[in-house]
Amino acid sequence: MEAEEFLNVINECDVLREDIDDIRGRVALTKTEGGKLAQATEHVDKAKSILTDLFPTIRSLDEEVREDLSEELSETD
């Protein structure tokens, strides 16, 4: 596998978060609904954080892929 494949998964977390924020801004929500969307956003952020930490450490990946991931992900911090 290539580093780009892993980076795409992490970038999809950003896309999903933006889509949730877009929905929040375009639809009238009750307090409960807004709270659930906020909770969903928190979970997406947590998933992104977990994946960002995990991907560069997967032992079965080639060393070069792990290094590329570490470098790319450190640039986005």
N, CA, C and O atoms as a DFTB+ gen file, in Angstrom:
308 C
 N C O
     1  1       0.838      -1.179       0.000
     2  2       0.000       0.000       0.000
     3  2       0.884       1.244       0.000
     4  3       2.021       1.227       0.471
     5  1       0.338       2.290      -0.529
     6  2       1.043       3.564      -0.616
     7  2       0.552       4.523       0.475
     8  3      -0.576       4.420       0.957
     9  1       1.416       5.438       0.840
    10  2       1.070       6.434       1.859
    11  2      -0.165       7.228       1.450
    12  3      -0.985       7.595       2.292
    13  1      -0.291       7.489       0.159
    14  2      -1.422       8.289      -0.334
    15  2      -2.771       7.669       0.023
    16  3      -3.732       8.391       0.292
    17  1      -2.850       6.351       0.027
    18  2      -4.104       5.679       0.370
    19  2      -4.499       5.961       1.817
    20  3      -5.674       6.178       2.115
    21  1      -3.528       5.956       2.698
    22  2      -3.794       6.233       4.102
    23  2      -4.141       7.711       4.309
    24  3      -5.026       8.049       5.095
    25  1      -3.440       8.569       3.599
    26  2      -3.719      10.003       3.706
    27  2      -5.118      10.330       3.203
    28  3      -5.776      11.223       3.737
    29  1      -5.576       9.614       2.181
    30  2      -6.931       9.829       1.671
    31  2      -7.983       9.517       2.731
    32  3      -8.981      10.228       2.846
    33  1      -7.763       8.460       3.500
    34  2      -8.705       8.106       4.570
    35  2      -8.758       9.230       5.599
    36  3      -9.838       9.624       6.038
    37  1      -7.608       9.735       5.978
    38  2      -7.558      10.826       6.959
    39  2      -8.223      12.077       6.397
    40  3      -8.944      12.769       7.116
    41  1      -7.992      12.372       5.129
    42  2      -8.617      13.540       4.509
    43  2     -10.130      13.394       4.417
    44  3     -10.853      14.388       4.477
    45  1     -10.612      12.172       4.271
    46  2     -12.061      11.949       4.235
    47  2     -12.701      12.327       5.559
    48  3     -13.863      12.732       5.589
    49  1     -11.962      12.201       6.653
    50  2     -12.490      12.640       7.953
    51  2     -12.780      14.141       7.906
    52  3     -13.800      14.595       8.424
    53  1     -11.879      14.912       7.282
    54  2     -12.098      16.357       7.153
    55  2     -13.314      16.652       6.288
    56  3     -14.095      17.553       6.592
    57  1     -13.473      15.893       5.214
    58  2     -14.621      16.084       4.321
    59  2     -15.909      15.784       5.067
    60  3     -16.876      16.540       4.969
    61  1     -15.927      14.688       5.809
    62  2     -17.120      14.330       6.578
    63  2     -17.453      15.402       7.605
    64  3     -18.620      15.754       7.779
    65  1     -16.448      15.916       8.277
    66  2     -16.671      16.976       9.266
    67  2     -17.246      18.226       8.609
    68  3     -18.165      18.843       9.146
    69  1     -16.711      18.600       7.454
    70  2     -17.222      19.761       6.723
    71  2     -18.674      19.542       6.294
    72  3     -19.488      20.464       6.353
    73  1     -18.995      18.324       5.864
    74  2     -20.371      18.017       5.461
    75  2     -21.327      18.115       6.645
    76  3     -22.445      18.612       6.505
    77  1     -20.894      17.646       7.798
    78  2     -21.727      17.757       9.004
    79  2     -21.936      19.227       9.356
    80  3     -23.053      19.636       9.673
    81  1     -20.875      20.017       9.303
    82  2     -20.989      21.450       9.586
    83  2     -21.910      22.139       8.589
    84  3     -22.664      23.041       8.955
    85  1     -21.849      21.713       7.325
    86  2     -22.716      22.278       6.292
    87  2     -24.179      21.980       6.605
    88  3     -25.035      22.858       6.501
    89  1     -24.454      20.754       6.982
    90  2     -25.827      20.386       7.345
    91  2     -26.293      21.217       8.528
    92  3     -27.415      21.723       8.536
    93  1     -25.427      21.357       9.531
    94  2     -25.768      22.135      10.730
    95  2     -26.145      23.569      10.350
    96  3     -27.055      24.154      10.938
    97  1     -25.448      24.122       9.376
    98  2     -25.709      25.496       8.979
    99  2     -26.910      25.678       8.071
   100  3     -27.400      26.797       7.916
   101  1     -27.390      24.608       7.470
   102  2     -28.459      24.736       6.482
   103  2     -29.808      24.208       6.940
   104  3     -30.825      24.462       6.295
   105  1     -29.826      23.479       8.044
   106  2     -31.067      22.850       8.498
   107  2     -31.376      23.329       9.918
   108  3     -30.494      23.402      10.773
   109  1     -32.636      23.650      10.141
   110  2     -33.064      24.023      11.491
   111  2     -33.071      22.765      12.358
   112  3     -33.722      21.774      12.028
   113  1     -32.342      22.819      13.462
   114  2     -32.216      21.658      14.333
   115  2     -32.702      21.977      15.737
   116  3     -32.582      23.102      16.222
   117  1     -33.249      20.962      16.366
   118  2     -33.583      21.118      17.778
   119  2     -32.284      21.066      18.578
   120  3     -31.227      20.728      18.044
   121  1     -32.376      21.400      19.848
   122  2     -31.199      21.355      20.705
   123  2     -30.627      19.936      20.739
   124  3     -29.412      19.748      20.675
   125  1     -31.503      18.951      20.840
   126  2     -31.075      17.555      20.874
   127  2     -30.394      17.155      19.570
   128  3     -29.351      16.501      19.582
   129  1     -30.981      17.545      18.459
   130  2     -30.398      17.216      17.155
   131  2     -29.032      17.881      16.986
   132  3     -28.083      17.264      16.502
   133  1     -28.950      19.142      17.390
   134  2     -27.680      19.853      17.323
   135  2     -26.629      19.189      18.198
   136  3     -25.459      19.103      17.825
   137  1     -27.052      18.726      19.355
   138  2     -26.152      18.025      20.257
   139  2     -25.638      16.725      19.664
   140  3     -24.470      16.372      19.827
   141  1     -26.524      16.018      18.975
   142  2     -26.108      14.764      18.345
   143  2     -25.148      15.021      17.189
   144  3     -24.206      14.257      16.979
   145  1     -25.383      16.087      16.446
   146  2     -24.443      16.426      15.369
   147  2     -23.091      16.840      15.953
   148  3     -22.043      16.497      15.405
   149  1     -23.116      17.565      17.047
   150  2     -21.862      17.941      17.707
   151  2     -21.128      16.689      18.184
   152  3     -19.905      16.599      18.074
   153  1     -21.866      15.742      18.703
   154  2     -21.272      14.487      19.153
   155  2     -20.677      13.724      17.970
   156  3     -19.593      13.152      18.082
   157  1     -21.376      13.714      16.845
   158  2     -20.860      13.050      15.647
   159  2     -19.558      13.710      15.195
   160  3     -18.609      13.025      14.813
   161  1     -19.519      15.036      15.240
   162  2     -18.305      15.769      14.860
   163  2     -17.151      15.405      15.783
   164  3     -16.023      15.215      15.327
   165  1     -17.430      15.307      17.075
   166  2     -16.392      14.926      18.027
   167  2     -15.850      13.536      17.722
   168  3     -14.647      13.295      17.824
   169  1     -16.732      12.633      17.351
   170  2     -16.302      11.275      17.032
   171  2     -15.467      11.241      15.750
   172  3     -14.498      10.488      15.660
   173  1     -15.835      12.041      14.777
   174  2     -15.038      12.122      13.547
   175  2     -13.653      12.663      13.872
   176  3     -12.651      12.146      13.376
   177  1     -13.591      13.695      14.697
   178  2     -12.299      14.262      15.099
   179  2     -11.458      13.227      15.853
   180  3     -10.248      13.131      15.648
   181  1     -12.110      12.460      16.720
   182  2     -11.400      11.435      17.475
   183  2     -10.896      10.340      16.534
   184  3      -9.763       9.878      16.671
   185  1     -11.726       9.926      15.587
   186  2     -11.312       8.907      14.620
   187  2     -10.111       9.388      13.817
   188  3      -9.171       8.628      13.582
   189  1     -10.141      10.649      13.398
   190  2      -9.015      11.204      12.643
   191  2      -7.746      11.172      13.487
   192  3      -6.678      10.812      12.992
   193  1      -7.857      11.541      14.740
   194  2      -6.701      11.548      15.634
   195  2      -6.142      10.138      15.810
   196  3      -4.929       9.937      15.754
   197  1      -7.012       9.178      16.020
   198  2      -6.585       7.792      16.195
   199  2      -5.881       7.289      14.934
   200  3      -4.817       6.676      15.012
   201  1      -6.478       7.551      13.780
   202  2      -5.900       7.094      12.515
   203  2      -4.566       7.776      12.237
   204  3      -3.632       7.150      11.737
   205  1      -4.485       9.051      12.560
   206  2      -3.238       9.802      12.359
   207  2      -2.111       9.221      13.205
   208  3      -0.964       9.166      12.763
   209  1      -2.434       8.792      14.409
   210  2      -1.437       8.164      15.273
   211  2      -1.120       6.733      14.839
   212  3       0.027       6.295      14.923
   213  1      -2.130       6.016      14.379
   214  2      -1.978       4.599      14.053
   215  2      -1.241       4.345      12.742
   216  3      -0.298       3.554      12.699
   217  1      -1.664       5.002      11.692
   218  2      -1.169       4.655      10.358
   219  2       0.357       4.630      10.247
   220  3       0.893       3.671       9.691
   221  1       1.079       5.629      10.743
   222  2       2.539       5.596      10.578
   223  2       3.232       4.514      11.417
   224  3       4.435       4.293      11.273
   225  1       2.480       3.849      12.284
   226  2       3.104       2.853      13.166
   227  2       2.738       1.420      12.803
   228  3       3.148       0.491      13.499
   229  1       1.981       1.218      11.739
   230  2       1.594      -0.140      11.350
   231  2       2.843      -0.900      10.915
   232  3       3.481      -0.556       9.920
   233  1       3.172      -1.908      11.654
   234  2       4.428      -2.630      11.451
   235  2       4.524      -3.326      10.099
   236  3       5.617      -3.460       9.550
   237  1       3.404      -3.764       9.563
   238  2       3.452      -4.516       8.313
   239  2       3.684      -3.633       7.088
   240  3       3.881      -4.147       5.987
   241  1       3.662      -2.320       7.265
   242  2       3.931      -1.405       6.148
   243  2       5.424      -1.303       5.904
   244  3       6.233      -1.448       6.820
   245  1       5.768      -1.052       4.664
   246  2       7.177      -0.809       4.338
   247  2       7.667       0.402       5.118
   248  3       6.913       1.342       5.371
   249  1       8.922       0.367       5.491
   250  2       9.528       1.471       6.244
   251  2       9.360       2.800       5.510
   252  3       9.106       3.833       6.130
   253  1       9.503       2.765       4.196
   254  2       9.378       3.988       3.389
   255  2       7.976       4.580       3.494
   256  3       7.818       5.796       3.598
   257  1       6.962       3.720       3.468
   258  2       5.573       4.185       3.586
   259  2       5.360       4.793       4.966
   260  3       4.751       5.856       5.084
   261  1       5.848       4.137       6.003
   262  2       5.709       4.678       7.371
   263  2       6.403       6.026       7.500
   264  3       5.876       6.944       8.128
   265  1       7.578       6.145       6.910
   266  2       8.306       7.416       6.962
   267  2       7.556       8.506       6.207
   268  3       7.453       9.639       6.678
   269  1       7.032       8.158       5.029
   270  2       6.256       9.137       4.244
   271  2       5.034       9.600       5.023
   272  3       4.719      10.790       5.052
   273  1       4.350       8.657       5.651
   274  2       3.173       9.010       6.445
   275  2       3.554       9.916       7.614
   276  3       2.895      10.924       7.868
   277  1       4.602       9.555       8.309
   278  2       5.046      10.382       9.449
   279  2       5.367      11.786       8.993
   280  3       4.981      12.759       9.641
   281  1       6.068      11.897       7.887
   282  2       6.449      13.211       7.374
   283  2       5.230      14.020       6.952
   284  3       5.094      15.183       7.330
   285  1       4.351      13.415       6.177
   286  2       3.157      14.117       5.706
   287  2       2.259      14.535       6.861
   288  3       1.738      15.650       6.873
   289  1       2.080      13.659       7.819
   290  2       1.183      13.964       8.929
   291  2       1.779      14.968       9.897
   292  3       1.039      15.698      10.556
   293  1       3.087      15.021       9.995
   294  2       3.711      16.017      10.866
   295  2       3.601      17.403      10.252
   296  3       3.588      18.400      10.975
   297  1       3.523      17.480       8.934
   298  2       3.380      18.768       8.249
   299  2       1.997      19.373       8.421
   300  3       1.827      20.588       8.316
   301  1       0.996      18.516       8.689
   302  2      -0.379      19.001       8.807
   303  2      -0.747      19.372      10.229
   304  3      -1.832      19.907      10.460
   305  1       0.128      19.103      11.190
   306  2      -0.170      19.440      12.598
   307  2      -0.169      20.918      12.851
   308  3      -0.401      21.351      13.980
